[in-house]
Structures are given as structure tokens and as C-alpha cells.
Amino acid sequence: MRRYETVIISDPDLSEEARTALFEKFKEIISQRGGEVIVLDEWGTQRLAYTIKKKPRGFYSRVDYCGTGKSVDELERFCRIDDRVMKYLTVMLEEDTTPERIREEIARKAEAKNKPPVAEADAEESDIEPETAASESVEAEGHDEKPEEVVAQTTEQPHEEE
């Protein structure tokens, strides 16, 4: 199976029940053709870059699913026919995958996001104090001046001759 993602812009004036019925139809089309819906995200109503079907806003949603070419063809055919769908775009994400593997990957990402980054915090701490590091970097550049003298020289404004 291949993994696909379809972004759909539907009519923003649809009721919640009509929108739910539309999403159920998407799930039904995909499952009838041997596919399986993994995630259905509702992004909500947003302003469009240009008007579509005389509407300045659209309801965005994303369907992440595994399926065959037949399921994609049928879903896109349905989107072309149905007046509730204003625009759609389908992209293939993975060539060869299974729904179980994708769910495991999503679970791992969610777990990693919720887990505090202990290893990163330890890596950020260093044994060198900031004052020592600043003086070492000035010495490494080969300057004999103290950092205060360098700052004083750079803040002086040159006098303009008239």
C-alpha cells in the first residue's frame, strides 16, 4: 500500500452535521477500495488567498490514509462531483507502507514530543564559565587589549571635519 495525504477545502457554510457526513463519505470511499484512514484533521475555517466559488473563506481538512491508486481515483472523482468540496489536492507520502507502521511512527513522535529533553539539557551545560570563554576568545584572536578597551574604542564616534 501507498500512503497518501489529501487536503480538502470545503464550503465554510456547511453545518457540523453536513461536514461530518462529508468526512464519513471520504472514509467510506477509502475503505471500500481497500484503503484505511489513519488521521482526519480538521484545520478549521480560514481565509482563502483568492475567492473560490464566490466564497472568501473555506473549511480546511486533511485526510492521511493508506490505499491504492483506485482509492485515490475514486476519492478525487467524488471531490470533483460533490458541490460541498471547493478544492482538493492529493499527494503521495510513501511508496510502500502499512497502516500499523504509520500508527507506530505517529505514536513515537507524540511520545517524544511529550517526553522532557533530558539529554539535550545536559549537552547544553558546559564546564567553562562565560567570562572565561569571552577572555579566551579575545586571546585566541591575538589581541593584546582588554575587552573593556576594545568596547571603548568601538563606541567612540569619529569627528567629522567641516
C-alpha positions in Angstrom: 0.0 0.0 0.0 1.0 3.6 -0.5 0.5 6.4 1.9 -1.4 9.5 0.7 -2.5 12.8 2.1 -5.4 14.8 0.7 -6.1 18.3 1.7 -9.7 19.4 1.2 -11.2 22.8 1.2 -15.0 22.5 1.8 -17.8 25.0 1.9 -17.5 27.0 5.2 -21.3 27.5 5.4 -21.9 23.7 5.9 -23.4 22.7 9.2 -21.4 20.5 11.5 -23.7 17.5 10.7 -23.2 18.0 6.9 -19.5 18.3 7.4 -19.4 15.1 9.4 -21.4 13.3 6.8 -18.9 14.5 4.1 -16.0 13.2 6.1 -17.8 9.9 6.7 -18.2 9.6 3.0 -14.4 10.1 2.5 -13.8 7.3 5.0 -16.3 5.0 3.3 -14.8 5.6 -0.2 -11.3 4.9 1.0 -12.2 1.7 2.9 -14.4 0.4 0.1 -11.4 0.5 -2.2 -9.1 -1.4 0.2 -7.6 1.6 2.0 -7.6 2.7 5.6 -7.9 6.2 7.0 -5.1 6.9 9.5 -5.8 10.5 10.5 -8.5 13.0 9.7 -7.5 16.5 10.8 -9.9 19.4 10.8 -7.9 22.6 10.5 -11.0 24.9 10.6 -12.2 27.9 8.6 -9.6 30.1 7.1 -9.4 33.0 4.7 -8.6 32.0 1.1 -5.9 33.7 -1.0 -8.5 34.2 -3.7 -12.2 33.6 -3.9 -13.4 30.1 -4.8 -17.0 29.7 -5.9 -17.6 33.3 -4.8 -16.5 32.5 -1.2 -13.6 34.3 0.5 -13.3 31.6 3.2 -13.0 27.8 3.3 -13.0 24.9 5.8 -9.7 23.1 5.6 -9.3 19.5 6.5 -6.6 16.8 5.9 -7.1 13.1 5.3 -4.0 10.9 5.9 -4.6 7.4 4.6 -3.1 4.2 3.1 -4.6 2.9 -0.1 -4.2 2.0 -3.7 -4.5 4.1 -6.8 -8.1 3.1 -7.1 -9.0 4.6 -3.8 -7.3 7.9 -4.8 -9.1 8.0 -8.1 -12.5 7.4 -6.5 -11.9 10.0 -3.8 -10.8 12.6 -6.3 -13.8 11.7 -8.6 -16.1 12.2 -5.6 -14.5 15.6 -4.8 -14.9 16.8 -8.4 -18.6 15.9 -8.4 -19.7 17.0 -4.9 -20.6 20.7 -4.6 -19.6 20.8 -0.9 -15.9 20.4 -1.9 -14.4 23.6 -3.2 -10.8 22.4 -3.8 -8.7 19.4 -3.1 -5.1 18.2 -3.5 -3.7 14.7 -3.1 0.0 13.9 -2.5 1.7 10.5 -2.2 3.8 10.5 1.0 5.3 7.0 1.0 5.7 4.3 -1.7 5.4 1.1 0.4 4.0 1.1 3.9 1.3 -0.3 6.2 -1.2 1.4 8.4 0.2 -0.2 11.5 3.7 1.1 10.8 2.4 4.6 10.3 0.4 4.5 13.6 3.5 3.3 15.5 5.5 6.2 13.9 2.9 8.7 15.0 2.8 7.3 18.5 6.6 7.5 18.8 6.6 11.1 17.6 3.8 12.0 20.1 5.7 10.3 22.9 9.0 12.0 22.0 7.2 15.4 22.0 5.7 14.8 25.5 9.0 13.5 26.9 11.3 16.1 28.5 14.5 16.5 26.6 16.9 15.5 29.4 19.9 14.6 27.1 19.7 18.0 25.4 19.8 19.9 28.7 22.9 18.1 29.8 24.6 18.7 26.5 24.0 22.5 26.7 25.7 22.8 30.0 29.5 23.3 29.8 32.3 23.4 32.3 33.7 26.8 31.0 32.2 29.9 32.6 31.0 32.6 30.2 33.5 35.2 31.4 36.4 32.8 30.9 35.2 31.8 27.4 35.0 35.5 26.4 38.5 36.3 27.5 39.8 33.1 25.9 38.2 34.1 22.5 39.9 37.5 22.6 43.2 36.0 23.4 42.8 33.4 20.7 42.4 36.2 18.1 45.8 37.6 19.0 44.7 40.9 20.6 46.7 42.2 23.5 44.0 44.7 24.5 41.5 44.0 27.3 37.8 43.6 26.3 36.9 46.9 28.0 39.4 48.8 25.9 38.0 47.2 22.7 34.5 48.2 23.6 35.6 51.8 24.4 37.3 52.1 21.1 34.3 50.9 19.1 31.8 53.2 20.9 33.8 56.4 20.1 32.3 58.4 17.3 34.7 59.7 14.7 34.8 63.5 14.5 33.6 65.0 11.2 35.6 67.8 9.7 33.7 70.7 8.2 
